[in-house]
């Protein structure tokens, strides 16, 4: 299997995962209708958080499932990326979507739940780490592969 074929299969699998995950977030929004809210919290915020996370995941999944999601150039076909780099980029896509979803959840929680600054800061820091990892993995897969190769026992 070429790296191009591996990317095609893997992005489809990840796309299905994100669509299902997004629908699960939407189902979770139904649960938010019936929960007992802590003092000072907003039901709208809980619903918006779950629905926004679902929308992010479903949109990412739909993009990955479309045939036109990734256009390959003649150069990309002539110089295929090694499989490890393709896998790292795919992992980067996962972190990008999960980081965006985590950021949306953190923003909604900051709006709806009265919590300490440390707790809210940790939520945003977690989302930032995921997004930074995503950028490095997507934009610099060769560099990341070289770093990982240092730890290969082969």
Secondary structure, DSSP 8 states (H G I E B T S, - for coil): --HHHHHHHHHHHHHHHHHHHHHHHHHHHHHHHHS---TT--HHHHHHHHHHHHHHHHHHHHHHHSTTSS---HHHHHT---HHHHHHHHHHHHHHHHHHHHHHHHHHHHHH----HHHHHHHHHHHHHHHHHHHHHHH-HHHHHHHHHTT---
